[in-house]
């Protein structure tokens, strides 16, 4: 146990102590100082929507915008939502939003929520307090866990926040910035699951996405990404990884997923990079190793944002209202106008309230090779196809 405690103490700083003396400015940091902020709502409007709007995604987005703009001064409004908002994901995502604020109150709120009546909120508060050093308690405890037979040993529900920077003209002088809170990103791009197989997770991983609200008949839209890369395992309970996905996907000229109104360019190779760390729990044995209980990291990718669509819809809050893109394919490179960067966190929790951690509670509509598997039979709908083939406006 001594080795375990010592090892986690050092690994908790893997993604936090990135600052050094080198004056290199990351691209997204430079963009933040140059970009026009798309959300121009007054602080009072953000606070009101964050507490009163009927849609939890809209509430969360408003509160994230308020935290970004006001920092610790947003805490009185955020604190109320942290304790009494009915949406669990919103409460968890607000904990994440205040984690980096330079305020003693952030620490106090997070410590208080370690004893919250909601088990998911409690689990996440333990994680945030652990990685910030606000408590000596490790989030990994001896717990009972369950898994169901599936393609994947684990399907970890990811919370993802993102900054979208949109280039507005060819001069490279005019940029727009759009903040996407975790539930906003899930609404626009799909809810993502990290899907490791224990025996292969150190060299490859599938991210499966489910996008709701895109198809008029209520059916779900599925996508899958196969990531490959390296993982460093010099510490027994930590995996530091650098992975990349490179897969052919359809590009919708309309700027909206599945919408072929403007035409579609087939088999465009898309790149997504993700770097981070996962942490196993030595009390949760899984396939001659241990289950990942927590994962965190950063990502970046290119995209196409149809600015006219954004204006018409008052922002990006519409399902599929932006598509991934690339600068390497001449068929679409001239439309690529956005840089997406952000961070992700995922944790194993008890989803059904039985007091047992659920390792693969969420179904992943993907094969182990990153193809769409809509009926969960372990076989691809179509070999090599990574995006669901259903389309609107006269498509399949």
RAHU-V42013 format. One record per backbone hydrogen bond with DSSP energy under -0.5 kcal/mol. NH is the residue of the N-H (numbers start at 0). CO is the residue of the C=O. Records with the same first field share a line. If there is no record, write none. Layout:
NH=CO  CO
//
This chain:
4=0
5=1
6=2
7=3
8=4
9=5
10=6
11=7
12=9
13=10
15=12
16=12
17=15
25=23
29=25
30=26
31=27
32=28
33=29  30
34=30
35=174
37=35  176
39=37
45=41
46=42
47=43
48=44
49=45
50=46  47
51=47
52=48
55=53
58=54
59=55
60=56
61=57
62=58
63=59
64=60
65=61
66=62
67=63
68=64
69=65
70=66
72=69
73=70
74=71
76=73
77=73
78=74
79=75
80=76
81=77
82=78
83=79
84=80
87=85
90=86
91=87
92=88
93=89
94=90
95=91
96=92
97=93
98=94  95
99=95
100=97
102=100
105=102
106=102
107=103
108=104
109=105
110=106
111=107
112=108
113=110
114=111
115=112
118=116
121=117
122=118
123=119
124=120
125=121
126=122
127=123
128=124
129=125
130=126
131=127
132=128  129
133=128
134=128
140=138
142=140
145=356
152=195
153=195
154=358
155=193
156=154
157=191
158=344
159=157
160=342
161=179
162=340
163=177
164=162  338
165=163  175
166=164  336
167=173
168=173
171=168
174=172
175=165
176=35
177=163
179=161
180=178
184=180
185=181
186=182
187=183
188=184
189=184  185
190=209
192=207
193=155
194=192  205
195=193
199=196
200=196
202=199
203=199
204=226
205=194
206=224
207=192  205
208=222
209=190
210=220
211=209
214=218
217=214
220=210
222=208
223=385
224=206
226=204  224
227=243
228=202
229=241
231=239
232=230
237=234
238=277
239=231
240=238  275
241=229
242=273
243=227
244=271
245=225
246=269
248=267
250=264
251=249
252=250  262
253=258  262
254=251
256=319
258=255
259=257  391
262=259
264=250
265=263
267=248
268=266
269=246
271=244
272=299
273=242
274=297
275=240
276=295
277=238
278=293
279=236
280=290
281=279
283=280
285=288
288=285
290=283
292=278
293=278
294=345
295=276
296=343
297=274
298=341
299=272
300=339
301=270  324
302=337
303=322
305=303
306=304
309=305
310=306
311=307
312=308
313=310
314=309
319=187
320=317
322=303
324=301
329=327
331=328
332=328
334=331
335=331  332
336=302
337=302
338=164
339=300
340=162
341=298
342=160
343=296
344=158
345=294
346=156
347=292
350=348
356=143
357=348
358=145  356
361=154
364=362
365=363
366=370
369=366
371=384
372=364
375=372
380=371
384=381
385=383
387=221
391=257
//
